């Protein structure tokens, strides 16, 4: 859906409602979204690289379950 279509849908929804609470919440939500900084932009390059690498590992099935981690930790701690 294009930006113009999305805007038209929002305008139509606003026109069709007479509920001021709904309209106030929508306005508040828009302000919140516009004021928020994207969390990705706040990350350092190292943090971004770590997340991207982790995502790649997950997608390639290179994951270890929590039960396996606990088992290995117990083995290490008991030695």
Backbone as a chain_set.jsonl record, in Angstrom:
{"seq": "XXXXXXXXXXXXXXXXXXXXXXXXXXXXXXXXXXXXXXXXXXXXXXXXXXXXXXXXXXXXXXXXXXXXXXXXXXXXXXX", "coords": {"N": [[0.852, -1.17, 0.0], [0.585, 2.191, -0.824], [2.061, 5.285, 0.389], [0.328, 7.441, 0.021], [-2.123, 6.105, -0.162], [-2.289, 4.999, 2.392], [-2.422, 7.338, 3.94], [-4.857, 8.367, 2.999], [-6.584, 6.353, 3.94], [-6.284, 6.711, 6.728], [-7.268, 9.313, 7.019], [-9.904, 8.901, 6.211], [-10.798, 7.163, 8.227], [-10.59, 8.888, 10.431], [-12.469, 10.814, 9.735], [-14.802, 9.328, 9.838], [-15.208, 8.73, 12.528], [-16.696, 9.802, 15.572], [-15.743, 9.852, 18.018], [-14.103, 11.419, 20.461], [-12.121, 10.503, 22.199], [-10.826, 8.399, 20.863], [-9.73, 9.822, 18.717], [-8.018, 11.579, 20.113], [-6.232, 9.728, 21.213], [-5.066, 8.686, 18.902], [-3.8, 10.953, 17.886], [-2.008, 11.408, 20.006], [-0.501, 9.068, 19.815], [0.713, 9.398, 17.316], [2.33, 11.659, 17.874], [4.024, 10.529, 19.798], [5.335, 8.561, 18.275], [6.656, 10.162, 16.405], [8.379, 11.611, 17.991], [10.057, 9.743, 19.108], [13.261, 8.308, 19.065], [14.724, 6.125, 16.765], [15.637, 3.023, 17.971], [17.664, 1.558, 16.83], [19.294, 3.433, 15.591], [20.485, 4.555, 17.781], [22.365, 2.779, 18.614], [25.772, 1.657, 18.955], [28.343, 1.173, 16.441], [29.622, -1.294, 16.995], [27.699, -2.604, 18.565], [25.616, -2.835, 16.712], [26.852, -4.514, 14.817], [27.194, -6.809, 16.364], [24.513, -7.571, 16.818], [23.655, -7.993, 14.175], [25.355, -10.108, 13.434], [24.533, -12.037, 15.281], [21.896, -12.417, 14.462], [22.343, -13.503, 11.935], [23.577, -15.905, 12.682], [21.44, -17.166, 13.995], [19.633, -17.448, 11.859], [21.054, -19.276, 10.355], [20.884, -21.487, 11.855], [22.665, -21.814, 13.91], [22.484, -22.147, 16.837], [22.22, -22.514, 20.407], [20.435, -24.258, 22.754], [18.831, -23.245, 25.854], [18.777, -25.236, 27.806], [20.965, -26.832, 27.121], [23.023, -25.014, 27.585], [22.784, -24.608, 30.358], [23.393, -27.215, 31.228], [26.07, -27.491, 30.387], [27.195, -25.427, 31.894], [26.781, -26.386, 34.489], [28.469, -28.631, 34.411], [30.969, -27.39, 34.131], [31.088, -25.885, 36.5], [31.033, -27.865, 38.42], [33.49, -29.068, 38.25]], "CA": [[0.0, 0.0, 0.0], [1.413, 3.391, -0.939], [1.916, 6.282, 1.458], [-0.898, 8.201, -0.258], [-3.266, 5.259, 0.203], [-2.322, 4.927, 3.855], [-2.921, 8.628, 4.431], [-6.29, 8.434, 2.691], [-7.281, 5.465, 4.882], [-6.303, 7.368, 8.035], [-8.192, 10.456, 6.941], [-11.265, 8.361, 6.17], [-11.121, 6.68, 9.57], [-10.783, 10.057, 11.29], [-13.732, 11.447, 9.349], [-15.93, 8.462, 10.19], [-15.416, 8.589, 13.966], [-17.097, 10.964, 16.363], [-15.262, 9.561, 19.353], [-12.934, 12.261, 20.715], [-11.084, 9.725, 22.874], [-10.079, 7.699, 19.82], [-8.949, 10.823, 17.981], [-6.947, 12.052, 20.994], [-5.233, 8.665, 21.32], [-4.356, 8.614, 17.627], [-2.908, 12.117, 17.859], [-0.941, 11.138, 20.971], [0.357, 8.01, 19.268], [1.523, 10.021, 16.262], [3.356, 12.483, 18.517], [4.987, 9.625, 20.418], [6.141, 7.945, 17.225], [7.495, 11.172, 15.768], [9.371, 12.082, 18.948], [10.953, 8.664, 19.488], [14.426, 8.006, 18.243], [14.8, 4.71, 16.427], [16.635, 2.421, 18.854], [18.786, 1.09, 16.016], [20.171, 4.581, 15.371], [21.17, 4.876, 19.032], [23.375, 1.757, 18.885], [27.122, 1.867, 18.437], [28.651, 0.24, 15.345], [29.911, -2.622, 17.547], [26.432, -3.212, 18.97], [24.91, -3.208, 15.48], [27.535, -5.669, 14.241], [26.88, -7.952, 17.214], [23.129, -7.966, 16.543], [23.588, -8.536, 12.82], [26.016, -11.406, 13.47], [23.657, -12.934, 16.027], [20.761, -12.716, 13.586], [22.854, -14.414, 10.904], [23.771, -17.209, 13.322], [20.113, -17.745, 14.218], [19.095, -17.834, 10.556], [21.804, -20.427, 9.871], [20.682, -22.593, 12.789], [23.803, -21.91, 14.839], [21.999, -21.724, 18.146], [22.324, -23.483, 21.481], [19.297, -24.121, 23.654], [19.158, -22.889, 27.237], [19.037, -26.471, 28.557], [22.355, -27.211, 26.837], [23.898, -24.044, 28.259], [22.751, -24.923, 31.788], [24.11, -28.478, 31.416], [27.5, -27.21, 30.26], [27.587, -24.605, 33.049], [26.865, -27.287, 35.649], [29.684, -29.431, 34.252], [32.124, -26.526, 34.389], [31.077, -25.497, 37.916], [31.272, -29.047, 39.272], [34.881, -29.526, 38.109]], "C": [[0.899, 1.235, 0.0], [1.172, 4.34, 0.24], [0.63, 7.077, 1.262], [-2.135, 7.399, 0.128], [-3.406, 5.142, 1.717], [-2.878, 6.21, 4.459], [-4.42, 8.757, 4.178], [-7.097, 7.55, 3.637], [-7.371, 6.105, 6.267], [-7.281, 8.533, 8.072], [-9.626, 9.959, 6.971], [-11.696, 7.855, 7.542], [-11.388, 7.841, 10.528], [-12.114, 10.735, 10.996], [-14.917, 10.641, 9.868], [-16.168, 8.343, 11.689], [-15.836, 9.912, 14.591], [-16.625, 10.815, 17.804], [-13.993, 10.383, 19.619], [-11.797, 11.507, 21.406], [-10.212, 8.997, 21.863], [-9.176, 8.68, 19.081], [-7.788, 11.345, 18.814], [-5.839, 11.004, 21.124], [-4.415, 8.549, 20.042], [-3.356, 9.769, 17.519], [-1.724, 11.892, 18.8], [0.031, 10.093, 20.462], [1.26, 8.561, 18.175], [2.649, 10.857, 16.867], [4.438, 11.612, 19.151], [5.911, 9.022, 19.379], [7.103, 8.941, 16.582], [8.615, 11.639, 16.682], [10.401, 11.019, 19.309], [12.102, 8.525, 18.499], [14.407, 6.514, 17.96], [15.928, 4.094, 17.239], [17.85, 1.949, 18.068], [19.804, 2.219, 15.806], [20.981, 4.942, 16.614], [22.285, 3.878, 19.362], [24.729, 2.142, 18.301], [27.348, 0.911, 17.263], [28.951, -1.18, 15.841], [28.626, -3.342, 17.958], [25.622, -3.663, 17.752], [25.52, -4.462, 14.86], [27.221, -6.932, 15.043], [25.481, -8.476, 16.922], [23.012, -8.597, 15.157], [24.221, -9.924, 12.754], [25.139, -12.433, 14.187], [22.461, -13.352, 15.179], [21.161, -13.703, 12.493], [23.033, -15.822, 11.48], [22.43, -17.905, 13.562], [19.538, -18.259, 12.903], [19.787, -19.063, 9.99], [21.711, -21.622, 10.818], [21.804, -22.792, 13.783], [23.394, -21.399, 16.215], [22.172, -22.86, 19.142], [21.16, -23.221, 22.427], [19.733, -23.833, 25.077], [19.437, -24.122, 28.083], [20.471, -26.929, 28.346], [23.337, -26.286, 27.549], [23.944, -24.34, 29.754], [23.541, -26.201, 32.086], [25.623, -28.25, 31.364], [28.0, -26.379, 31.446], [27.722, -25.464, 34.293], [28.147, -28.133, 35.588], [30.933, -28.607, 34.585], [32.213, -26.203, 35.878], [31.361, -26.661, 38.848], [32.69, -29.551, 39.184], [35.814, -28.713, 38.953]], "O": [[1.87, 1.298, 0.754], [0.2, 4.2, 0.982], [-0.081, 7.357, 2.228], [-3.087, 7.949, 0.681], [-4.514, 5.181, 2.252], [-3.7, 6.173, 5.375], [-5.164, 9.206, 5.05], [-8.172, 7.945, 4.088], [-8.42, 6.046, 6.909], [-8.024, 8.71, 9.037], [-10.469, 10.522, 7.669], [-12.826, 8.091, 7.97], [-12.309, 7.778, 11.342], [-12.804, 11.179, 11.913], [-15.922, 11.213, 10.29], [-17.24, 7.893, 12.094], [-15.389, 10.986, 14.189], [-17.052, 11.552, 18.693], [-12.933, 10.083, 19.071], [-10.629, 11.844, 21.212], [-8.988, 8.982, 21.996], [-8.0, 8.4, 18.849], [-6.69, 11.538, 18.291], [-4.655, 11.343, 21.145], [-3.204, 8.336, 20.096], [-2.21, 9.576, 17.111], [-0.577, 12.155, 18.438], [1.241, 10.214, 20.651], [2.443, 8.226, 18.116], [3.794, 10.773, 16.422], [5.626, 11.92, 19.053], [7.126, 8.973, 19.572], [8.237, 8.592, 16.254], [9.686, 12.02, 16.208], [11.497, 11.346, 19.765], [11.93, 8.613, 17.283], [14.098, 5.723, 18.851], [17.056, 4.586, 17.204], [18.961, 1.944, 18.6], [21.014, 1.993, 15.839], [22.039, 5.562, 16.511], [23.063, 4.105, 20.289], [24.819, 2.851, 17.299], [26.61, -0.063, 17.115], [28.58, -2.156, 15.189], [28.481, -4.543, 17.73], [25.019, -4.736, 17.76], [24.8, -5.364, 14.431], [27.008, -7.999, 14.468], [25.281, -9.684, 16.793], [22.345, -9.618, 14.99], [23.689, -10.818, 12.096], [25.023, -13.573, 13.737], [22.067, -14.519, 15.187], [20.41, -14.623, 12.169], [22.679, -16.81, 10.837], [22.313, -19.112, 13.349], [19.018, -19.373, 12.84], [19.182, -19.818, 9.228], [22.371, -22.641, 10.613], [21.882, -23.835, 14.431], [23.88, -20.373, 16.692], [22.259, -24.026, 18.759], [20.935, -22.086, 22.847], [20.861, -24.135, 25.465], [20.26, -24.06, 28.996], [21.125, -27.369, 29.292], [24.365, -26.736, 28.056], [25.018, -24.326, 30.355], [24.27, -26.266, 33.076], [26.362, -28.762, 32.205], [29.104, -26.604, 31.942], [28.665, -25.297, 35.067], [28.821, -28.322, 36.601], [31.844, -29.097, 35.253], [33.299, -26.244, 36.455], [31.876, -26.464, 39.949], [33.074, -30.404, 39.984], [37.019, -28.961, 38.956]]}, "num_chains": 1, "name": "protein.A"}
